[in-house]
């Protein structure tokens, strides 16, 4: 199950934006559910690639209070993926606004990896017999 859903994307970025960003050819009045699902899957894999071999068991499983931060990271990454697939640029010519979301996610993942922040998620500890999850 993905960390974020289409509803999470729409809540964070707006239904009309997600619909537009998911329709590469502008041929439909509806959001492209397959493209959205692919962007969400990519976001999860990106998060796992950054966190693999670290402190947390993957996929991330909440221990208390949920994983709202992870949902927000996955939503930001998936929205960035959808937006950039269209090749859009903001008027200032300096890239695009969703690039700031991706940069923020990477900064927060770096903070997580360096122990400056933590998640309420199951922890994996290596043992000779393989990872042990708490």
C-alpha positions as CSV (number, residue, x, y, z in Angstrom):
1,X,0.0,0.0,0.0
2,X,1.5,3.4,-0.9
3,X,2.3,5.9,1.8
4,X,0.2,8.6,0.1
5,X,-2.9,8.4,-2.0
6,X,-4.5,10.4,-4.8
7,X,-6.7,12.0,-2.1
8,X,-3.5,13.1,-0.2
9,X,-2.1,14.6,-3.4
10,X,-5.3,16.5,-4.1
11,X,-5.5,17.8,-0.5
12,X,-2.0,19.1,-0.6
13,X,-1.8,20.5,-4.2
14,X,-5.5,20.8,-5.3
15,X,-7.6,18.5,-7.4
16,X,-7.4,20.6,-10.5
17,X,-3.6,20.7,-10.3
18,X,-3.3,17.0,-9.9
19,X,-5.7,16.4,-12.8
20,X,-3.7,18.8,-15.0
21,X,-0.3,17.4,-14.1
22,X,-1.4,13.8,-14.6
23,X,-2.7,14.4,-18.1
24,X,0.4,14.7,-20.3
25,X,-1.5,15.2,-23.5
26,X,-4.5,17.2,-22.1
27,X,-6.9,14.7,-23.6
28,X,-9.1,14.1,-20.6
29,X,-11.1,16.1,-18.2
30,X,-10.3,13.5,-15.5
31,X,-7.1,12.8,-13.6
32,X,-5.0,9.9,-15.0
33,X,-5.2,7.4,-12.2
34,X,-2.5,5.2,-13.7
35,X,0.0,8.0,-14.0
36,X,-0.9,9.1,-10.4
37,X,-0.4,5.5,-9.2
38,X,3.0,5.3,-11.0
39,X,4.1,8.6,-9.4
40,X,3.1,7.4,-6.0
41,X,4.9,4.1,-6.5
42,X,8.0,6.1,-7.6
43,X,7.8,8.3,-4.5
44,X,7.7,5.2,-2.3
45,X,10.7,3.7,-4.0
46,X,12.6,6.9,-3.8
47,X,11.9,7.1,0.0
48,X,13.0,3.4,0.3
49,X,16.2,4.0,-1.7
50,X,17.1,6.8,0.7
51,X,16.2,4.9,3.8
52,X,17.4,1.4,2.9
53,X,20.0,0.0,5.2
54,X,19.2,2.6,7.9
55,X,17.5,2.5,11.2
56,X,13.9,1.8,10.1
57,X,12.3,-1.4,8.8
58,X,10.9,-1.0,5.3
59,X,8.2,-0.6,4.3
60,X,7.8,1.9,7.1
61,X,5.2,0.8,9.6
62,X,3.9,3.2,12.3
63,X,4.4,2.4,15.9
64,X,2.2,5.2,17.3
65,X,0.5,8.2,15.9
66,X,0.9,7.3,12.2
67,X,3.4,8.5,9.7
68,X,2.0,11.9,8.6
69,X,5.5,13.2,7.8
70,X,6.1,10.2,5.4
71,X,2.7,10.8,3.7
72,X,3.7,14.4,3.2
73,X,7.1,13.4,1.8
74,X,5.5,10.9,-0.6
75,X,2.8,13.4,-1.7
76,X,5.5,16.1,-2.4
77,X,7.6,13.7,-4.4
78,X,4.7,12.3,-6.4
79,X,3.5,15.8,-7.2
80,X,7.0,16.8,-8.3
81,X,7.2,13.7,-10.5
82,X,3.8,14.5,-12.1
83,X,4.6,18.2,-12.6
84,X,8.1,17.7,-14.1
85,X,6.8,15.0,-16.5
86,X,4.9,17.8,-18.3
87,X,8.1,19.8,-18.7
88,X,6.6,22.9,-17.0
89,X,8.6,25.9,-16.0
90,X,7.5,28.8,-13.9
91,X,7.6,32.3,-15.5
92,X,10.7,33.4,-13.7
93,X,12.8,30.9,-15.6
94,X,14.5,29.6,-12.5
95,X,13.0,26.1,-12.6
96,X,9.7,25.4,-10.9
97,X,8.0,25.8,-7.6
98,X,7.7,22.1,-6.9
99,X,11.4,21.8,-7.1
100,X,11.4,23.5,-3.7
101,X,9.2,20.7,-2.3
102,X,11.7,18.0,-3.6
103,X,14.6,19.9,-2.0
104,X,12.8,20.1,1.3
105,X,12.0,16.4,1.3
106,X,15.7,15.6,0.6
107,X,16.8,18.0,3.4
108,X,14.4,16.3,5.9
109,X,15.5,12.8,4.8
110,X,19.1,13.9,5.4
111,X,18.1,15.1,8.9
112,X,16.4,11.8,9.5
113,X,19.4,9.8,8.3
114,X,21.7,11.9,10.5
115,X,19.5,11.4,13.6
116,X,18.3,15.0,13.9
117,X,14.7,13.9,13.5
118,X,13.0,10.5,14.1
119,X,9.9,8.7,12.9
120,X,7.3,6.8,14.9
121,X,8.0,3.7,12.9
122,X,9.3,0.2,13.5
123,X,13.0,0.0,13.9
124,X,15.2,-2.7,12.3
125,X,18.3,-3.8,14.0
126,X,20.8,-6.1,12.2
127,X,21.6,-9.4,13.6
128,X,23.6,-12.4,12.2
129,X,20.3,-14.0,11.3
130,X,19.0,-10.9,9.5
131,X,17.2,-7.8,10.5
132,X,15.1,-7.9,13.7
133,X,12.1,-5.5,13.8
134,X,10.9,-3.9,17.0
